[in-house]
Amino acid sequence: MAEKDDVFLAAVTEALAPVLGRLAAHGGGIEVAAADAETGKVSLRFRGACIGCPLASETLNGIVEDILSDVEGIGEVIVVE
Protein backbone atom coordinates (compact mmCIF):
# COMPACT_ATOMS: atom_id res chain seq x y z
CA MET A 1 0.00 0.00 0.00
CA ALA A 2 2.75 2.47 0.90
CA GLU A 3 4.39 1.94 -2.48
CA LYS A 4 1.12 2.79 -4.22
CA ASP A 5 0.89 5.98 -2.13
CA ASP A 6 4.49 6.85 -3.05
CA VAL A 7 3.72 6.48 -6.77
CA PHE A 8 0.56 8.56 -6.38
CA LEU A 9 2.45 11.24 -4.44
CA ALA A 10 5.13 11.36 -7.13
CA ALA A 11 2.50 11.80 -9.85
CA VAL A 12 0.80 14.61 -7.91
CA THR A 13 4.11 16.34 -7.21
CA GLU A 14 5.19 16.07 -10.85
CA ALA A 15 1.86 17.48 -12.05
CA LEU A 16 2.19 20.48 -9.72
CA ALA A 17 5.74 21.33 -10.84
CA PRO A 18 4.76 23.90 -13.51
CA VAL A 19 2.60 25.84 -11.03
CA LEU A 20 5.23 25.89 -8.28
CA GLY A 21 7.52 28.17 -10.26
CA ARG A 22 4.73 30.66 -10.90
CA LEU A 23 3.77 30.72 -7.23
CA ALA A 24 7.40 31.05 -6.14
CA ALA A 25 7.78 34.09 -8.40
CA HIS A 26 5.16 35.76 -6.18
CA GLY A 27 6.71 34.57 -2.93
CA GLY A 28 4.29 31.70 -2.41
CA GLY A 29 4.07 27.99 -2.82
CA ILE A 30 2.10 24.80 -2.34
CA GLU A 31 3.28 21.56 -0.77
CA VAL A 32 1.61 18.18 -0.80
CA ALA A 33 0.79 17.43 2.84
CA ALA A 34 -0.70 14.00 2.07
CA ALA A 35 -1.76 11.90 -0.89
CA ASP A 36 -3.83 8.75 -0.42
CA ALA A 37 -3.86 6.54 -3.49
CA GLU A 38 -6.72 4.39 -2.18
CA THR A 39 -9.18 7.27 -1.75
CA GLY A 40 -7.65 9.67 -4.27
CA LYS A 41 -7.62 12.39 -1.62
CA VAL A 42 -4.85 14.97 -1.88
CA SER A 43 -4.17 17.43 0.94
CA LEU A 44 -2.27 20.57 0.00
CA ARG A 45 -0.74 23.25 2.18
CA PHE A 46 -0.20 26.81 1.00
CA ARG A 47 3.17 28.38 1.82
CA GLY A 48 4.63 31.88 1.93
CA ALA A 49 2.63 34.64 0.28
CA CYS A 50 -0.15 32.18 -0.62
CA ILE A 51 -1.15 31.96 3.05
CA GLY A 52 -4.01 34.38 3.46
CA CYS A 53 -3.86 35.55 -0.14
CA PRO A 54 -7.31 36.50 -1.43
CA LEU A 55 -6.52 34.75 -4.72
CA ALA A 56 -5.46 31.44 -3.12
CA SER A 57 -8.89 29.87 -3.59
CA GLU A 58 -8.90 30.93 -7.25
CA THR A 59 -5.44 29.41 -7.66
CA LEU A 60 -6.68 26.19 -6.11
CA ASN A 61 -9.96 26.00 -8.01
CA GLY A 62 -8.89 27.48 -11.33
CA ILE A 63 -5.39 26.12 -11.76
CA VAL A 64 -4.34 23.45 -9.27
CA GLU A 65 -7.48 21.31 -9.41
CA ASP A 66 -7.48 21.53 -13.21
CA ILE A 67 -3.88 20.33 -13.37
CA LEU A 68 -4.46 17.56 -10.86
CA SER A 69 -7.54 16.32 -12.71
CA ASP A 70 -5.12 14.82 -15.24
CA VAL A 71 -3.52 12.63 -12.56
CA GLU A 72 -4.99 9.14 -12.57
CA GLY A 73 -6.92 8.38 -9.40
CA ILE A 74 -7.43 11.95 -8.20
CA GLY A 75 -10.55 12.36 -6.14
CA GLU A 76 -10.84 15.12 -3.59
CA VAL A 77 -8.33 17.99 -3.31
CA ILE A 78 -8.36 19.90 -0.03
CA VAL A 79 -6.23 22.56 1.65
CA VAL A 80 -4.95 21.98 5.17
CA GLU A 81 -3.09 24.31 7.47
Secondary structure, DSSP 4 states (H G I P E B T S, - for coil): -HHHHHHHHHHHHHHHHHHHHHHHTTTEEEEEEEEETTTTEEEEEEEETTTT-TTHHHHIIIIIHHHHTTSTT---EEE--
